[in-house]
Amino acid sequence: MARCPYLDYESRGALFSQGDYYCKLCGKYLSEIETKEKCNKDYDDEYKKCSVYKNS
């Protein structure tokens, strides 16, 4: 799995499945769709195309 090294998962509930992804570079919580499309794909290094990642 190609996951951005600046992506964190923060648990926010009693269940481990409740939580949000947090981008350490842009300082924002990301939706599950954004995360799957760019930051945490099953293949390829899509996160390297992210403008925030490129400029870090």
Number of C-alpha atoms within 10 A of each C-alpha: 9 15 20 19 13 13 18 14 13 13 13 11 9 8 8 9 9 11 14 16 19 18 20 12 13 12 8 10 17 17 11 13 10 12 20 14 12 18 25 22 16 12 9 12 15 17 22 15 11 12 9 12 15 9 7 7
